[in-house]
Amino acid sequence: MGKTKQLFTNWRIIILIIFLIFAVISIRPAFFNEGVTIKAVLKNSSAALAGIENPAPGSSPMSKEVIISMNNVPINTVADYYGFVDSLDVNRTVRVKTNRNSYTLLTRPEYLIEELNETEQKIVQETEQVNETINGTIQSINKTVNKTITVPKTKKTLIGMQDLGLSIMQAPTSNIRKGLDLQGGTRVLLQPAEKVDDDMMATIMDNLQERLNVYGLTDVIVKEIRDKPKILGEGNKYILVEIAGATEEEVKDLLAKQGKFEAKIGDIQVFKGGQDITYVCRTAECSGIDPNRGCGKIEGGYACSFMFSISLTPEAAQKQADATRPLTIEHLEQGEYLSKKLELFLDDKKVDQLNIAADLQGRAVTEIAISGSGAGVSEQEAMINALQSMKRLQTILITGSLPVKINVVKTDNISPVLGKEFVNNALLVGIISILSVAVVIFIRYRHLKVALSMIVISLSEIIMLLGFAALVGWNIDLAAIAGIIIAVGTGVDDQVVITDETLKKEAMQYGGFAQRLKRAFFIIMAAYFTTVVAMVPLVFAGAGLLKGFALTTIAGVTIGVFITRPAYGSIIKILLGE
Amino acid sequence: MGIKAKLLDIYDKRYKGLMIFTIVLLFLAVGLLGYNYATTGEFVKQGVSLKGGITLTIPTDTEPDITALKKDMQSQLPKADIEIRRLTEAGLLKSIIIEASDTTEDDLKNAVIASKLIELKEDEYTIESMGSTLGASFFKQTIIAVILAFLSMGIVVLITFRSLVPSLFVILAATSDILCTLAAVSLLGMKLTTAGVAAFLMLIGYSVDTDILLTTRVLKRKEGTIFERIVGSMKTGMTMSITSFIAALLAYIFTSSDVIKQIMIIIVIGLFFDMLNTWIQNTGILRWHLERKAKKHGQN
């Protein structure tokens, strides 16, 4: 049997090849990928209205939608995209062609509304209930009166085109997710000022995520981090927020604020988040898609309505009754509503507005139903969006302000320029390290086949490790790169043990190849377990910031011990053995 | 061949003397760390990532006047503790790293801009800040992690050899590696960062490798004399250490990342001490133990 045939029929080597193929499939390399990938779509933006969907959370980099051209101008780089967008004007249509679909976007104007230091008189119509004597009986009738009110003068100026609402990045060339160190961005580590339980932690995180979304930051990772495994007790809890691109000041401000939620009718504050709301229904019985209205077709897609009930304190209910009493009733397509809306503000920024049903006027009800809707190109998407809006609203209503004060304990703002350089540099360092190992091995054994086998094995370890990281969604950051280098270094050490144990003349007298390989594996397994147990505590220590390093190293040596070392043993046996 | 034979002869005959050299080295390291602790309250100087502070990394390829920059910034921020380092890739300047504690990000950035000695371009610099309370708990936890790692390593070694004394020798060798490396880090004036702590944990794994190889070959094999088995395992072990040493050294020289640089320099120093502690200390002490045992058995 020829050596090549022997190599490719050996089951250990076949296993290695199978895993390599899996790894490559999971990495999905595409070295010449062009275009820009859509990272996130801002709600209610031109892009979202045109039907471009937000990528599903946790989706792999290569599965995201890629823009190929805009108005038939090819978009190959991020610079192309911004160059094109800069040339756009207000109220034009833009044809965006992606790898999946074509969309027609309408650019929208952006206005700056300034309140001037002067006031103006405005005449508004109001309906009042008055008692009049008609035919001898006192009746309450509605009367429309003209009223003059004084409002501050505003100035509306066109300041340009509204952002298309696409958050983009250069199309990835593989499924390997780059950590913040390697792509640039902002990382903020937060710690609640007091001890919080799991529910409260979840509430805080929902709240933070919500805020970031409200502020238009959609491409965000919010993660809970513990510095102790759950079974070992409480430990410290942290919240890690990672945002590609955003500036640090914006984010820090946003997260560190405890937050203020209020609902207003006109200028009157009706209730505040937290204390005024006693209960927000989140179970299926009293929250979900509105059974009376459901979903329907609208222009360009579908819309679904949701509703859920909340309970107010009696004081808040009374305030609402007082505020709704002077309003007029309007007849809209969907039903009868009051002339002013219930407007919801988060940190003085309006997040939503709700129509108030006409029959609620002047009544101090504590149970109120809050409704809203979500739209989408398909009914499915509309439903998902509606339920998402509902959750978002519920989150705001429940939390209002954060239940505890949050401290910013660490902030990193990493420059994208440096990040990019690290990637290229890591490749250089990897190549140099592997070549240097090969040279030392060649000098020691004077055998090209041994040196080449080690290079092949080391490279396949790197590929499998990256494939594994891509599969489970790990980010590759600087610490993980160090972990890869170290795992490969351990691999080389083990291969030296295998080579010496199996090929040395003195060892030859010592049983067959299998037995000698077993002896080598005794040493390898002992070394493997010491490395793993030494790394495990690091998975948890230090607010999880060294987790990447620890996990990559553990995964690397594990892949080595169970896949590549046995294969290396077989390669050596076939190429150099008896 | 003459030199090789002579060296082997010394290695064979004078192993006890050589062993004492490594023990002295260990005591010196412990002494230095103790002295550090007595004078400064910490064994090794901690970088801002462990004790809290701000790190500002400014990419540049033109050499700024670092002494002038430091002096200028110190005069602007008299309360702050400022340190400025160069980060090189293959010897060429890549970035300037300014580390400062007891100041704010804005103050630090403004001080750099006001100094006019180095340009701070928007979007090109990296700024990292670590709260001092987090830093403190970080440090405490990493110390616990090191202790836990050490204990688990000891248990694995004990299970592997099922023999107390040789296992203790392996653990002693690993301890010596860590302590000597810590002392060297302190002597070189380096500051320990979180990445550095990770490197120390990794070093536990690396240093135990060769000790396990040695102990397995010497205890569990029967071919040849003890010394022949030692020399055989040394050949394998030195190949392992030298490949790792050279790869880590080159990675240290060529990387442009401060994180990887610190990990690699600690591995390089650690592997150097590992070669001494495995092939002189552990080998010597193991041989001495086995020969004494053999003598006892012979007498009985």
Interface residues (C-beta under 8 A of the other chain):
Chain A: D181 L189 Q191 D227 N236 E248 N407 V408 V409 K410 T411 D412 N413 I414 S415 P416 V417 L418 E421 F422 N425 A426 L428 V429 I432 S433 I434 S436 V437 V440 I441 R444 L478 A479 I481 A482 I485 I486 G489 T490 V492 D493 V496 V497 D500 E501 K504 E506 Q509 Y510 F522 I523 A526 A527 F529 T530 T531 V533 A534 M535 V536 P537 L538 F540 A541 G542 A543 L545 L546 F549 A550 T553
Chain B: T57 P59 E89 K94 S95 E105 D123 E124 Y125 T126 I127 E128 S129 M130 G131 T133 L134 S137 F138 Q141 T142 I144 A145 V146 L148 A149 F150 S152 M153 I155 V156 V157 T160 T194 A195 V197 A198 A199 L201 M202 I204 G205 Y206 V208 D209 I212 L213 T216 K220 E223 G224 G232 K235 T236 T239 M240 I242 T243 S244 I246 A247 A248 L250 A251 F254 T255 S256 S257 V259 I260 I263 M264 I267
